[in-house]
Amino acid sequence: MDVSPLALGTNVFGWTADTRTSHTILDAYIAGGGNFLDTADSYSFWAPGNSGGESESVIGKWLASRGTRDDVVIATKVSHHPDLQGMAPATIRKAVDGSLTRLGVDAIDVYYAHFDDPETPLEESIAAMSELVDQGKVRTIGISNYSADRIREWLKITEREQFHAPVAVEPQYSLAEREIEADILPLAREHGLAVMPYYSLAHGFLTGKYAVGQAVDSPRAGDASKYLTPRGEAILGALTQVAAEQSVEPAAVALAWLAAQPGVVAPIASARNANQLAPLLQSMDIELSEAQMRQLDDASRP
């Protein structure tokens, strides 16, 4: 599957973006050259009045109204829906049918194990996921939020039992969060797993709108403000300088740096409205120089 170098995160759909706004964002993303949507069956159960699956339903209505199924790659996830917790085989089988119904599609392009489930033998979870590929309900398998050791165990079981192998991993990774460079990223490169980082903008911190003593109207402001440290300020300084040199927004630079890391295929970023989407789309059209990459790397080194 060919995917754009920016995946659109859709956890805001049905939460901070209503259906109409979400469809406007989707239209603009496609028009801007994107084709990769990332969702989950749990999005967005945490919002008042929601129960999970809202994001998938919004996407499903958009697909039905636009007739664009063949133009997009859709990734969704299992194990975190309030009514379908964990990775037990029965849970997986029921969850995938729910996702297919809400999305209104015959098959899911990338189906992620959203969170590890220590209570279920890993081999049973893998077998159930592989079975979905045999059934045609899922095209490929991904792993999200698993440790490097558990990913390695997954790969060993897959090879031993001849299950369908995973093709992608979705970990947290950004200029502000670089821990996976020590273990998951090398493992992914070794085994040819496409890396799709989430929280690519560190809860919005890397957009450049946060500063000490400055209030930001965002539901993620609390999470983003934790990065207001000397290291965080150094990262913002480097981002601002490189963004000025590139004549783009800091968010575009942060995503371009991430997309340039070996093994990374498509950073995931979300937007609450079309205005927030514009700098994200910029990231697909810029190329950072070696000096700019080095400057960002030095400023963000843990």
Residue pairs with C-beta under 8 A, 6 or more apart in sequence:
1 73
1 109
1 110
1 139
1 140
2 35
3 35
3 36
3 73
3 265
3 266
4 33
4 34
4 35
4 36
4 266
4 284
5 259
5 265
5 266
5 267
5 283
5 284
6 34
6 36
6 255
6 259
6 266
6 267
6 269
6 280
6 281
6 283
6 284
7 34
7 36
7 37
7 38
7 75
7 196
7 266
7 267
7 268
7 269
8 25
8 26
8 29
8 34
8 36
8 37
8 38
8 268
8 269
8 270
8 271
8 280
9 38
9 198
9 268
9 269
9 270
10 22
10 37
10 38
10 39
10 43
10 55
10 58
10 59
10 270
11 39
11 40
11 43
11 44
11 55
11 270
12 22
12 44
12 55
12 270
12 271
12 272
13 19
13 22
13 39
13 43
13 44
13 54
13 55
13 58
13 59
14 22
14 43
14 44
14 47
14 50
14 54
14 55
14 57
14 58
15 43
15 44
15 46
15 47
15 50
15 54
15 55
16 219
16 272
17 25
17 271
17 272
17 273
19 58
19 61
21 272
21 273
22 58
22 59
22 62
23 58
23 61
23 62
23 65
24 273
24 274
25 271
25 273
25 274
25 277
26 37
26 59
26 62
26 66
27 66
28 274
28 277
28 281
29 277
29 281
30 68
30 71
30 72
32 277
32 281
32 284
33 281
33 284
34 281
34 284
35 71
35 72
35 73
36 72
36 73
36 75
36 266
37 59
37 72
37 73
37 74
37 75
38 75
38 76
38 170
38 196
38 198
38 268
39 55
39 56
39 59
39 74
39 75
39 76
39 77
40 55
40 56
40 76
40 77
40 80
40 112
40 114
41 52
41 53
41 56
41 76
41 77
41 78
41 80
41 81
41 84
41 95
41 98
41 99
41 102
42 52
42 53
42 77
42 80
42 81
42 82
42 114
43 52
43 53
43 54
43 55
43 56
44 50
44 52
44 54
44 55
45 51
45 52
45 81
45 82
47 54
51 82
51 83
52 81
52 82
52 83
53 81
53 98
53 99
53 102
56 76
56 99
56 102
56 103
57 102
59 74
59 103
60 102
60 103
60 104
60 105
61 104
62 68
63 69
63 72
63 103
63 104
63 105
64 104
69 105
73 109
73 110
74 103
74 105
74 108
74 109
74 110
75 108
75 109
75 110
75 111
75 112
75 142
75 168
75 170
75 196
76 99
76 103
76 108
76 110
76 111
76 112
77 111
77 112
77 113
77 114
77 144
78 84
78 87
78 91
78 92
78 95
78 96
78 99
78 111
78 112
78 113
78 114
79 85
79 86
79 87
79 91
79 92
79 95
79 113
79 114
79 115
79 117
80 114
80 115
81 95
81 98
84 91
84 94
84 95
84 98
85 91
86 117
86 119
86 120
87 113
87 116
87 117
87 120
87 125
87 128
88 117
88 120
88 124
88 125
89 120
89 124
89 125
89 127
89 128
92 125
92 128
92 129
92 132
93 128
93 132
96 108
96 111
96 132
96 137
96 138
97 137
99 108
100 106
100 107
100 108
100 137
106 136
107 136
107 137
107 138
107 139
108 137
108 138
108 139
109 139
109 140
110 139
110 140
110 141
110 142
110 167
110 168
111 129
111 132
111 138
111 140
111 141
111 142
112 141
112 142
112 143
112 144
112 168
112 170
113 125
113 129
113 141
113 142
113 143
113 144
113 146
114 144
114 145
115 144
115 145
115 146
116 145
116 146
116 147
116 150
117 125
122 150
122 153
122 154
122 157
123 157
123 161
126 154
126 157
126 158
126 161
126 163
127 161
127 163
129 138
129 141
129 163
129 164
130 141
130 158
130 163
130 164
132 138
133 139
133 140
133 141
133 164
134 164
140 164
140 166
140 167
140 168
141 164
141 165
141 166
141 167
142 166
142 167
142 168
142 169
142 170
142 196
143 151
143 154
143 166
143 168
143 169
143 170
143 193
144 169
144 170
144 171
144 198
145 170
145 171
146 154
146 169
147 183
147 184
148 183
148 184
148 187
151 169
151 184
151 187
151 193
152 187
154 166
155 165
155 166
155 191
157 163
158 164
158 165
158 166
159 165
166 193
167 193
167 194
168 193
168 194
168 195
168 196
168 265
169 184
169 188
169 193
169 194
169 195
169 196
170 195
170 196
170 197
170 198
170 268
171 180
171 184
171 195
171 197
171 198
172 180
172 197
172 198
172 199
173 180
173 185
173 195
173 197
173 198
173 199
173 200
173 258
173 261
173 264
173 267
174 197
174 199
174 200
174 201
174 202
174 206
174 254
174 258
175 202
175 206
175 235
175 239
175 254
175 257
175 258
175 296
175 299
175 300
176 202
176 205
176 206
176 227
176 232
176 235
176 300
177 199
177 202
178 300
178 301
178 302
179 302
184 195
185 195
185 261
185 263
187 193
188 194
188 195
188 263
189 262
189 263
193 263
194 263
194 265
194 266
195 261
195 263
195 264
195 265
196 264
196 265
196 266
196 267
196 268
197 258
197 264
197 267
197 268
198 268
200 206
200 254
200 255
200 258
200 267
200 268
200 269
201 207
201 251
201 254
201 255
201 269
202 224
202 227
203 220
203 223
203 224
203 227
204 210
204 216
204 218
204 220
204 221
204 224
205 224
205 225
205 227
205 228
205 232
205 236
206 235
206 236
206 239
206 250
206 251
206 254
207 249
207 250
207 251
207 254
207 279
208 236
208 239
208 240
208 243
208 249
208 250
208 251
209 216
210 216
210 221
210 224
210 225
210 227
210 228
210 236
211 228
211 236
212 228
212 233
215 221
216 224
218 224
227 235
231 299
231 300
234 299
234 300
235 296
235 299
235 300
236 250
237 299
238 295
238 296
238 298
238 299
238 300
239 250
239 253
239 254
239 296
240 250
241 295
242 253
242 288
242 292
242 295
242 296
243 249
243 250
243 252
243 253
245 292
246 252
246 253
246 286
246 288
246 292
248 279
248 282
248 283
248 286
249 278
249 279
249 282
250 279
251 269
251 279
251 280
251 282
251 283
252 279
252 280
252 282
252 283
252 286
253 283
253 286
253 288
253 292
253 296
254 283
255 267
255 269
255 280
255 283
256 283
256 286
256 287
256 288
257 288
257 293
257 296
257 297
258 264
258 267
259 266
259 267
259 283
260 288
260 293
267 283
269 280
271 277
271 280
288 296
